[in-house]
């Protein structure tokens, strides 16, 4: 069983490591971009319009354009776009390299509000010009700050088709490396005036180590509404929530099902796919893809949308999976028409006929032609339906296949499914136990169809059934979960699951087995109570408003002093407190306070953290200094400026405050259009005679660029002229003398490493 699990993990990673990252560099020079089997297969299938196949193959052999996306939820998005257009794109048009003018980046026509751009510049070209080198540094710095994402164009499509609103509960089933997850978070936070949207994103990946990459991606967006979990997507556990005083099943309003695939649409950037591609890849992955998709629609709320996507062009991984889903749903699912959602995007409608080919070159048109010795590798669900009427009713033409030569992108497939009713196997197999009957009404948010039994797998009887590595939520009765009696698994559930007797029994027959959780053991998530003594000084020092949600604050240790305090939204707290024994949480929440031992003598042992300032600031009613553009320039270019260097208004406000952590707040003035027209909030420290901004390096650069200060690093990694005045040692010394944080230079492992066991850290280090 262990070997199968490891193989399944390996399969689930196929074609997904780099699918979201744009092709910024060349490489793989020794790989010949030829594969006769690939050409023969796709010519025979006829997916490419007649007369375009040569153009299609030519595009597949060309490097993929680099694409960047400006993160949409931050109020700074328009300022970054303005900076890109006015400062970099205009200058790039004047650059010549080797006698040729560089083509300026162009916006993607189908992406809203010019928030995504593409360019043909490679790393090699970028490094040949000092001006382009500055552009490259700008991209790197803004990417680290979370204001820009380098992401393949077609990878941006699925989140847009989900039509996300701020109250939606979202599941990203195969989330790593996390570019699409970042899009989902951005859409939740479309209104920056709301610190805690009602919705949340649960991002899952089967590979434990890749989950930490996912955390790193999500962490850049500083959201309290994201949770990263580590499960096999094909049997991701059903979660419970408290709803109106009773336990209900959590059903998701939106699910992104971006499954592992053979990746033949990524040949333009993953050059080694040319050498490794064979028709067997799709045959091996079809079953896994279908199991993941089935598990997804089981957890989808009635009325919800699930987007199924792959970076493969092969119908075995695309239309065949959709057909199998629609057949098994018996009308509960339908394909939605997304053609109007992305005007300007060129795509081919899904196909209604296809055939299979083995790696030896043998073709099969239908299941009856498959010999018995091949029927373990080739399954009936891989073929199109033979009934023309049934095929027409499925509307496969609503599937979208993006071909590389149509608009200079990678290859991609996407389909939007809407759930109209509970899945049929849940109707046929009601729960036998009366003491858990309340769960059976949980199917969908208030839908009339909710009276049928829910899509519910077996839940563990007790915590003893769980393996080591489970994250336990502590901190009082909120952290406890009712012990569930064992629920029967339907014996006639979908044949999509029949090959896998997976953990928890969530995939159907045969009999259920205990779930094993692999990976590193995490420190627990411990929610604080409203009476926790830590709030006594925090409440008075920052004058928190009465509606501040104290119960949403958590830490990562049961014992000893609390080092960092984090916050999650109310809905994620609900999920955490009710499912500590069912899921392995890698990371959640955003850091809002950090312990500062020196601050205790000034009135509070916790200083504000920049990561959570936009979440926390609406509740802070004191220790706020209003600053101007010139004040921010001083604070971000000088490590420890004297209070007197601030303008008169800010200086007067600062003099009234005692030493300690502060908020530096800039409010835009519409009468000064040349200044940034978005609010800026920075964490700082008011010392005896000086003031300091506690802002990470890349964020400093980001804000300075918004203010018109050009900041760059030379080849030796030194800061540019206007990037700073003092060396790190001198700045640290000044800060310590002035009562600032002594350990500011210490690494902060918010991506989860801080909370691993020592043994896990050692393994990662090795």
Secondary structure, 3 states (H helix, E strand, C coil): CHHHHHHHHHHHHCCCCCCCCCCCCCCCCCCCCCCHHHHHHHHHHCCCCCCCHHHHHHHHCCCCCEEEEECCCCCCHHHHHHHHHHHHHHHHCCCEECCEECCCCEECCCCHHHCEEEECCCHHHHCCCHHHHHHHHHHHHHHHCCCEEECCHHHHHHHHHCCCCCCCEEEECCCCCCHHHHHHHHHHCCCCCCCCCCCEEEEECCCHHHHHHHHHHHHCCCCCCEEEECCCHHHCCCCEEEECCEEEECCEEEEEEECCCCCHHHCCCCCCHHHHCCHHHHHHHHHHHHHHHHHHHHHEEEEEEEEEEECCCCCCCCHHHHHHHHHHHCCCEEECCCCCCCCCCCCEECCCCCCEECCCCCEECCHHHCCHHHCCCCCHHHCCCCCHHHHHHHCHHHCEEECHHHHCCCCEEEEEEEECCCCHHHHHCCCCCHHHHHHHHCCCCCCHHHHCCCCCCCCCCCHHHCCCCCCCEECCHHHCCCCCCCCCCCCCCCHHHCCCCCECCCCCCCCCECCCCCCCCECCEEECCCCCCHHHHHHHHHCECCCCCHHHEEECCCCCCCCEEEECCHHHHHHHHHCCCCCCEEEECEEEEEECHHHHHHCCCEEECHHHHHHHHHHECCCEEECCHHHHHHHHHCCCCEHHHCCHHHHHHHHCCCCEEEEEEECCCCCCCCCCCCCEEEEEEECCCEEEECCCHHHHHHHHHHCCCCCCECCCCCECHHHCCCCHHHHHHHHHHCCCCCCCCCCCCCCCHHHECHHHHHHHHC
